Amino acid sequence: MRKKIVAANWKMNMTQAEAASFVETLLREIGDVSDVEVVIVPPFTAIAKVSEALGSSETIKIGAQNMYWERGGAFTGEISAAMLRDLFVRYVVLGHSERRQLLGETDQIVNRKVRVALDASLRPIVCVGETLEQRDRGEVERVLCQQLRGSLAEIGAKEMDDIVIAYEPVWAIGTGRTASAEQAQEAHSFIRHTLGEISDDATATKIRIQYGGSVKPDNARTLMSQPDIDGALVGGASLDPHSFAEIVRGARPRSSGPRRAVAAEP
Ligand code: PEP
């Protein structure tokens, strides 16, 4: 059984003070949740503050939004995997569509970063997803297949266990337009099938595939109850600790402990 993983991608938001206050509230809301893996992905400048605010909490882990593929040296403005490890970072988002579109990140670049991240014991969250034009042209499977094969080239089956895939249709990111649960499930099922071809079926069954694209408290549970959707990568709705906590609760198995929405018995 795959444990759901819900990550808050803050993008270029949050000062250190805002980050500390967010963590304080989030710990109050979901500090005792152990059946969902929760990851906060702050900008580099707030990582240390988030780490400090989390204290000894083991519930919430820290991710980074990017890293460079070289180990160190004359690369002005870049951050290495070892630097992230030094800040207790466990996950790193790679190949986000904003980086692919705005900064020219290719599958080959993502692949180099995946290799270096794994070598440094960082777990990559590899983002894939089609644009609206590609969907309209019927190219969803071709695009996903190309991105997965390119980004995961030369990654061994054993190493794949440490990888999380995020399916993020570009047309659903920050637009308020969510993929329907059926559209998302169809893409996730195809991704799992392709992962099976890249590695093997047993490995593909274990890999977690998050959905990302305008996930909100009111659509999170429906999306995450699809058989191949193993969590969410959340942008906009992750900037408010209450709405992010609600999304995390939406990932919990139905039988899990009390929900905040349940009114007290008279
Ligand atoms: C994202 O950027 O990863 C994302 C899914 O953003 P949003 O939730 O705002 O669509």
Residues whose N, C-alpha, C, O or C-beta is under 5 A from the ligand:
A	BS01	PEP	N9 A172 I173 G174 T175 G212 G213 S214 V215 L233 V234 G235 G236 A237
